[in-house]
Amino acid sequence: MTHSPTRERPGFEPLVFSGDDLEHDQRTRHAWIWSAGLLAALLLTLPIAVGLGPVSIEPGTVLQILAQNFGAGPETGDWSASEQSIVLLLRVPRVLLGAAVGAGLALAGVALQALTRNILAEPYLLGVTSGASTLSAASILFGATAGIGTASLATSAFAGALAAGIAVFLLARVGSQMTSTRLVLAGVSVGYVLHALTSLLIFASDDPNAGRSVLFWTLGSLAQATGQSALVTWVVVLGTLGCLMCWSRPMDALAIGDATAQTLGIKPAKLRAAVMIVTALCVGALVAASGGIGFVGLIIPHVARLCVGSTHRQLLPAAALLGALFLLWADVLARTALAPQELPLGIVTALLGAPLLFMLVRKLNPAQ
């Protein structure tokens, strides 16, 4: 019995799925599942983190207080006025700011590691955090920007971070070219100079209490969080995420190498300049709100890559969520470990991040 050849309907072509297409779809699905899980974990963490502290408040009570504040809950409850003030005026702004700062630092780390093709790149490496610390120290110790008013410290930190970013950009740019190696070397050089200037300012000050304030602030803290600072920081972080997501495919190519990027029509120098400017603006806003917090921008991008891979379209949201979670729990430890005394947040992130970094180093390919 003979079979006649199968006739295909005009206008239709048989669908052929290659192994690469299926593998890509599986990786993408896996990445978004991870992101959804991290988002759910973050939403669950928020009321828990608000309730934890020297004065503990049940998560259910936290949710009832928030619901009442937005007109969706009972008019009265079994909580005290002091508990309501703690939740609304202290804990909620602090938790929202902590989530924003953690997400922003993780995004900055992802961007800088792609920019420089250096697994150790983070805001500290490129001197941006050091610039913020130097001008903030000048503001605290000598009132360098006292004429601005209550926003003098935040303004000083933002201006310092932006000035450091511009300095690194100008030093690294030779002609119309800016390579990753020159960017790293320029960042390290600027960072060391600014760190020395900060130490010199502390040494030159006659006020030991002011020096202690500078030290505590440069190690990071969310104690000065307000609703306004949390809102502004979230706007900056979401804007940064939007810009980096638009550049996700060019950043994929840049992370492989300049030659690959150029073959795809990408101009590496212009892309580096754009990413550097956005990152400097973001880190300036973060340091202005919370001081210098290390290890988040270094360790979180690597952990996120283990979860979702290296494609920036999936990596950026996952890193932001993971960074927010990490900093929220670090802040909980900072305010509860030695309660009622509060630890600088940078100490806690270093103690938590260093073991994670060591485990990642152990997993690296021997060739690396």
TAVENMO-V813715 format. One record per residue. PHI is phi in whole degrees, -180 to 180 (NA if undefined). PSI is psi in whole degrees, -180 to 180 (none if undefined). NEAR is the number of other C-alpha atoms within 10 Angstrom. Layout:
phi=PHI psi=PSI near=NEAR
phi=PHI psi=PSI near=NEAR
This chain:
phi=NA psi=128 near=3
phi=-101 psi=148 near=4
phi=-107 psi=132 near=5
phi=-77 psi=149 near=6
phi=-61 psi=143 near=6
phi=-75 psi=130 near=6
phi=-95 psi=132 near=6
phi=-93 psi=143 near=9
phi=-67 psi=138 near=8
phi=-62 psi=141 near=6
phi=90 psi=-6 near=5
phi=-117 psi=140 near=7
phi=-123 psi=142 near=8
phi=-63 psi=139 near=7
phi=-83 psi=128 near=6
phi=-123 psi=120 near=7
phi=-106 psi=123 near=8
phi=-85 psi=164 near=9
phi=-62 psi=-35 near=9
phi=-65 psi=-41 near=9
phi=-62 psi=-45 near=11
phi=-65 psi=-41 near=11
phi=-64 psi=-39 near=11
phi=-64 psi=-44 near=12
phi=-63 psi=-39 near=12
phi=-65 psi=-42 near=11
phi=-64 psi=-42 near=16
phi=-64 psi=-44 near=17
phi=-63 psi=-42 near=14
phi=-62 psi=-41 near=16
phi=-65 psi=-43 near=23
phi=-73 psi=-29 near=16
phi=-64 psi=-44 near=13
phi=-60 psi=-46 near=17
phi=-63 psi=-42 near=24
phi=-63 psi=-40 near=15
phi=-65 psi=-41 near=14
phi=-66 psi=-38 near=20
phi=-64 psi=-43 near=19
phi=-63 psi=-41 near=12
phi=-64 psi=-38 near=14
phi=-66 psi=-43 near=19
phi=-64 psi=-35 near=12
phi=-72 psi=-33 near=12
phi=-71 psi=-34 near=17
phi=-55 psi=-55 near=20
phi=-67 psi=-31 near=22
phi=-66 psi=-45 near=21
phi=-65 psi=-35 near=21
phi=-64 psi=-35 near=26
phi=-80 psi=-19 near=24
phi=-90 psi=140 near=17
phi=161 psi=-172 near=18
phi=-55 psi=-35 near=15
phi=-110 psi=109 near=11
phi=-83 psi=139 near=13
phi=-132 psi=133 near=20
phi=-62 psi=142 near=13
phi=-56 psi=-37 near=18
phi=-63 psi=-40 near=12
phi=-66 psi=-39 near=18
phi=-59 psi=-46 near=24
phi=-64 psi=-38 near=18
phi=-66 psi=-40 near=21
phi=-63 psi=-43 near=25
phi=-66 psi=-41 near=18
phi=-63 psi=-42 near=14
phi=-64 psi=-40 near=15
phi=-63 psi=-32 near=14
phi=-95 psi=11 near=9
phi=77 psi=18 near=10
phi=-112 psi=4 near=11
phi=-121 psi=-175 near=14
phi=-67 psi=152 near=11
phi=-70 psi=-29 near=11
phi=-129 psi=158 near=10
phi=-150 psi=178 near=12
phi=-93 psi=28 near=8
phi=-110 psi=159 near=13
phi=-88 psi=166 near=10
phi=-65 psi=-34 near=10
phi=-67 psi=-40 near=9
phi=-63 psi=-40 near=17
phi=-64 psi=-40 near=19
phi=-66 psi=-40 near=12
phi=-61 psi=-44 near=16
phi=-67 psi=-51 near=22
phi=-79 psi=-37 near=18
phi=-96 psi=-26 near=14
phi=-112 psi=-58 near=17
phi=-75 psi=-45 near=24
phi=-63 psi=-50 near=23
phi=-58 psi=-39 near=22
phi=-65 psi=-45 near=27
phi=-68 psi=-43 near=26
phi=-64 psi=-40 near=23
phi=-67 psi=-41 near=30
phi=-61 psi=-42 near=29
phi=-64 psi=-41 near=26
phi=-66 psi=-44 near=29
phi=-65 psi=-44 near=33
phi=-61 psi=-44 near=28
phi=-64 psi=-43 near=31
phi=-67 psi=-41 near=31
phi=-65 psi=-39 near=32
phi=-65 psi=-42 near=33
phi=-62 psi=-42 near=32
phi=-63 psi=-40 near=33
phi=-64 psi=-44 near=29
phi=-60 psi=-46 near=30
phi=-64 psi=-44 near=29
phi=-71 psi=-32 near=28
phi=-69 psi=-35 near=23
phi=-72 psi=-37 near=24
phi=-65 psi=-41 near=26
phi=-103 psi=-9 near=22
phi=53 psi=43 near=17
phi=-129 psi=122 near=14
phi=-71 psi=-12 near=15
phi=-100 psi=5 near=15
phi=-70 psi=138 near=23
phi=-162 psi=173 near=28
phi=-55 psi=-34 near=31
phi=-65 psi=-36 near=22
phi=-64 psi=-35 near=23
phi=-96 psi=13 near=28
phi=76 psi=1 near=30
phi=-67 psi=-45 near=33
phi=-65 psi=-38 near=33
phi=-64 psi=-38 near=30
phi=-63 psi=-42 near=31
phi=-64 psi=-41 near=33
phi=-65 psi=-39 near=32
phi=-65 psi=-50 near=27
phi=-70 psi=-31 near=27
phi=-67 psi=-40 near=32
phi=-62 psi=-41 near=27
phi=-63 psi=-37 near=21
phi=-68 psi=-44 near=20
phi=-70 psi=-44 near=20
phi=-82 psi=-36 near=21
phi=-127 psi=3 near=15
phi=63 psi=41 near=14
phi=-62 psi=-29 near=16
phi=-124 psi=33 near=18
phi=-62 psi=-26 near=14
phi=-66 psi=-16 near=9
phi=-77 psi=-24 near=12
phi=101 psi=-147 near=9
phi=-66 psi=-21 near=10
phi=-91 psi=14 near=12
phi=-63 psi=-41 near=19
phi=-66 psi=-47 near=26
phi=-63 psi=-40 near=23
phi=-65 psi=-41 near=21
phi=-63 psi=-45 near=28
phi=-63 psi=-45 near=33
phi=-64 psi=-45 near=29
phi=-64 psi=-40 near=20
phi=-65 psi=-43 near=27
phi=-63 psi=-42 near=32
phi=-67 psi=-41 near=25
phi=-64 psi=-41 near=20
phi=-65 psi=-41 near=26
phi=-62 psi=-42 near=27
phi=-65 psi=-41 near=17
phi=-62 psi=-44 near=18
phi=-63 psi=-43 near=25
phi=-61 psi=-46 near=21
phi=-68 psi=-38 near=14
phi=-69 psi=-36 near=16
phi=-80 psi=-21 near=20
phi=-89 psi=120 near=17
phi=-119 psi=112 near=11
phi=68 psi=-123 near=6
phi=-109 psi=11 near=7
phi=-110 psi=145 near=13
phi=-146 psi=100 near=20
phi=-86 psi=163 near=16
phi=-65 psi=-37 near=22
phi=-64 psi=-46 near=13
phi=-64 psi=-35 near=18
phi=-64 psi=-44 near=24
phi=-65 psi=-47 near=22
phi=-63 psi=-41 near=16
phi=-65 psi=-41 near=21
phi=-64 psi=-44 near=26
phi=-63 psi=-43 near=17
phi=-63 psi=-49 near=16
phi=-63 psi=-40 near=23
phi=-62 psi=-43 near=23
phi=-65 psi=-42 near=15
phi=-63 psi=-45 near=14
phi=-69 psi=-36 near=23
phi=-63 psi=-41 near=17
phi=-64 psi=-40 near=14
phi=-64 psi=-39 near=19
phi=-63 psi=-45 near=24
phi=-63 psi=-38 near=15
phi=-65 psi=-40 near=12
phi=-63 psi=-42 near=18
phi=-65 psi=-42 near=22
phi=-66 psi=-36 near=12
phi=-78 psi=-14 near=12
phi=-79 psi=141 near=14
phi=-92 psi=-6 near=10
phi=-100 psi=107 near=12
phi=-66 psi=-31 near=12
phi=-67 psi=-38 near=11
phi=-66 psi=-40 near=16
phi=-62 psi=-38 near=20
phi=-66 psi=-39 near=12
phi=-62 psi=-41 near=14
phi=-63 psi=-44 near=25
phi=-63 psi=-45 near=19
phi=-63 psi=-41 near=18
phi=-70 psi=-39 near=25
phi=-69 psi=-20 near=26
phi=-89 psi=-6 near=21
phi=95 psi=139 near=23
phi=-164 psi=148 near=25
phi=-108 psi=13 near=23
phi=-66 psi=-26 near=18
phi=-95 psi=18 near=12
phi=-65 psi=140 near=21
phi=-133 psi=166 near=18
phi=-60 psi=-38 near=16
phi=-67 psi=-45 near=11
phi=-65 psi=-38 near=21
phi=-65 psi=-42 near=22
phi=-64 psi=-47 near=15
phi=-62 psi=-42 near=15
phi=-65 psi=-41 near=27
phi=-64 psi=-39 near=21
phi=-62 psi=-43 near=14
phi=-65 psi=-44 near=21
phi=-66 psi=-43 near=27
phi=-67 psi=-36 near=16
phi=-65 psi=-40 near=14
phi=-64 psi=-44 near=21
phi=-60 psi=-42 near=21
phi=-62 psi=-45 near=13
phi=-63 psi=-46 near=15
phi=-68 psi=-34 near=24
phi=-65 psi=-37 near=18
phi=-66 psi=-29 near=12
phi=-100 psi=15 near=17
phi=-63 psi=-44 near=19
phi=-68 psi=-46 near=15
phi=-59 psi=-35 near=21
phi=-68 psi=-33 near=27
phi=-59 psi=-45 near=18
phi=-68 psi=-40 near=20
phi=-65 psi=-34 near=24
phi=-66 psi=-26 near=21
phi=-78 psi=-42 near=12
phi=160 psi=157 near=17
phi=-64 psi=-38 near=17
phi=-62 psi=-44 near=13
phi=-63 psi=-44 near=16
phi=-61 psi=-41 near=19
phi=-67 psi=-36 near=14
phi=-66 psi=-22 near=10
phi=-94 psi=9 near=11
phi=83 psi=15 near=9
phi=-96 psi=138 near=17
phi=-98 psi=103 near=16
phi=-56 psi=-41 near=24
phi=-63 psi=-44 near=16
phi=-68 psi=-40 near=13
phi=-65 psi=-43 near=17
phi=-61 psi=-42 near=23
phi=-62 psi=-45 near=17
phi=-64 psi=-46 near=14
phi=-65 psi=-38 near=21
phi=-63 psi=-43 near=22
phi=-64 psi=-48 near=15
phi=-63 psi=-42 near=21
phi=-66 psi=-42 near=28
phi=-63 psi=-42 near=25
phi=-62 psi=-43 near=21
phi=-65 psi=-50 near=28
phi=-66 psi=-36 near=31
phi=-59 psi=-44 near=32
phi=-66 psi=-38 near=28
phi=-67 psi=-47 near=34
phi=-68 psi=-34 near=31
phi=-63 psi=-32 near=28
phi=-88 psi=-31 near=28
phi=-134 psi=-1 near=26
phi=82 psi=-171 near=30
phi=-87 psi=119 near=28
phi=-122 psi=116 near=28
phi=-93 psi=171 near=23
phi=77 psi=-26 near=23
phi=-66 psi=-49 near=29
phi=-69 psi=-17 near=28
phi=-90 psi=-49 near=25
phi=-88 psi=-38 near=28
phi=-63 psi=-42 near=28
phi=-57 psi=-37 near=29
phi=-70 psi=-41 near=23
phi=-64 psi=-41 near=18
phi=-64 psi=-37 near=26
phi=-64 psi=-37 near=19
phi=-64 psi=-29 near=11
phi=-84 psi=-45 near=17
phi=-122 psi=-2 near=24
phi=93 psi=-174 near=18
phi=-103 psi=-2 near=18
phi=-69 psi=123 near=18
phi=-66 psi=-27 near=24
phi=-63 psi=-34 near=19
phi=-93 psi=-30 near=24
phi=-70 psi=-41 near=25
phi=-61 psi=-51 near=29
phi=-64 psi=-40 near=24
phi=-64 psi=-42 near=31
phi=-65 psi=-40 near=33
phi=-62 psi=-45 near=31
phi=-66 psi=-43 near=27
phi=-66 psi=-40 near=26
phi=-64 psi=-41 near=28
phi=-62 psi=-45 near=29
phi=-62 psi=-46 near=23
phi=-60 psi=-46 near=22
phi=-73 psi=-32 near=26
phi=-61 psi=-46 near=27
phi=-73 psi=-31 near=19
phi=-64 psi=-39 near=22
phi=-69 psi=-37 near=27
phi=-59 psi=-45 near=21
phi=-64 psi=-38 near=19
phi=-62 psi=-36 near=23
phi=-97 psi=-5 near=21
phi=-117 psi=-23 near=17
phi=-61 psi=-44 near=15
phi=-122 psi=34 near=11
phi=-55 psi=141 near=13
phi=-83 psi=-1 near=11
phi=-76 psi=143 near=11
phi=-107 psi=134 near=17
phi=-83 psi=146 near=20
phi=-59 psi=136 near=23
phi=-65 psi=-33 near=28
phi=-63 psi=-31 near=25
phi=-66 psi=-43 near=18
phi=-67 psi=-44 near=23
phi=-64 psi=-35 near=24
phi=-68 psi=-42 near=18
phi=-66 psi=-34 near=12
phi=-82 psi=-37 near=16
phi=-79 psi=-33 near=20
phi=-61 psi=-46 near=13
phi=-62 psi=-37 near=11
phi=-64 psi=-42 near=16
phi=-63 psi=-40 near=18
phi=-63 psi=-42 near=11
phi=-66 psi=-37 near=11
phi=-67 psi=-38 near=14
phi=-61 psi=-40 near=12
phi=-65 psi=-27 near=10
phi=-88 psi=-8 near=9
phi=-64 psi=149 near=9
phi=-60 psi=135 near=7
phi=-53 psi=-29 near=7
phi=-69 psi=-20 near=4
phi=-88 psi=none near=5
